[in-house]
């Protein structure tokens, strides 16, 4: 399950998640979400959670039945090709059929 903000889920579902979900991963949570999850993400603090840098996540999981909290790096965004024209040229070079008279755009 993924959500942008816990507040969008309603109080009962939020409580169920905190009580029953074995693995929670956070990427730059809001101050409100950090406050709501501070108990399950300890020893990380609300401040630690809110100040996670880009491409770093906080993870709460269970290993051999014991809860663990850690941080991990994620892969950065893929490099951009630059523009629609570049994408179109690459696509045409790969997929276009010459001589059919079709305009594939």
Number of C-alpha atoms within 10 A of each C-alpha: 3 8 8 11 11 19 13 10 13 9 11 8 13 15 12 10 15 15 10 8 11 15 14 18 16 20 18 18 21 17 14 14 18 22 16 17 20 17 13 17 25 14 12 16 15 21 12 16 24 18 15 16 12 11 13 17 19 21 17 20 19 14 9 7 8 8 13 17 17 14 15 10 11 11 7 9 7 6 6 7 10 8 8 9 10 11 13 13 12 13 12 14 10 9 10 15 12 9 6 7 7 9 8 10 6
